Amino acid sequence: LADPRTRLAAKKRNMEITHRSRKFLQRDLEIFDYILAMDKSNYAYLLKSVSSDTILNKIFLFRSFDKSDEYQEVPD
């Protein structure tokens, strides 16, 4: 589950977070269209796992889509 602080903050805003995460699997690079890393260390790890440019083009920092802020890592 998400961090308890995250769930509490969401609950205060009438949102319930019930999804579960799992560890990244190498086959995820082939299965998913987008692979989103929450921070630069995870991003670097994913890039080391890449075997082709096609897969490289699937990997992004999660907040790289947020053009309103230059800070691209998800804060803890």
N, C-alpha and C positions, 0 to 999 in steps of 0.2 A: 504494500500500500504506500501511498504518498506519505511524506513526512507528517507527523502529527501536527506540527505548526502550520503546515500548508492546509491540511484538512480543516483545522480550526478557523483559519482566515477565510477559507471558502465557505464554511458553515455560517459565519457571521454575515456573509453576503448571499445567503440562501442558495448556496450551491453545494452539492454533495459530490465528493470525489470518491468513486468506488473502484476505479480501474486498478489493475495490478501491473507492475513492471516485471520484466524478466531480463536476464543477461543477454547481451548481444550474441548472436550466432553467426558464424561465417556465412552460412547459406542466406542470411538476411540480405546480403549484398546482391544476391541474384533475385530474390523473391519480391522485394519492395521497390517502389518507384522513387521514394525519398527516404534517406537515412538522415535523421536530425540529431546532432550532437549538442548537448547542453552547455559544454564548456570546451575551451581550447585543448585541454589535455585529452578529452574523449575524441575530439575532432582529429587530433594528431594520430591517435591510436587507430581510428577508422581509416585514415589515409594510408597507414602502413599496411592495411589489409587489402588494399586495392590491387587488382590484377589487370585492369584495363581502363581506358579513358571513359568508356561508357559507364562503368561503375563509379568512377571518380566524379562524374557529373551528377550523381545522385546524392552526394554527401554535402551537407550544409550545416553551418552553425544555426541552431534553432532560431535565434533572434536576428539572423541576417536578413530576414524578411521584414523586420521592423525598421523602416526607414526613418522613423521619428527619433531614433536614438542611436548613437554610434557605438554604445556599449553592446557587444554582441554575445556576451556570455549570460546565461541565466544565473542570477545571483542566488547564493545559498540562503 
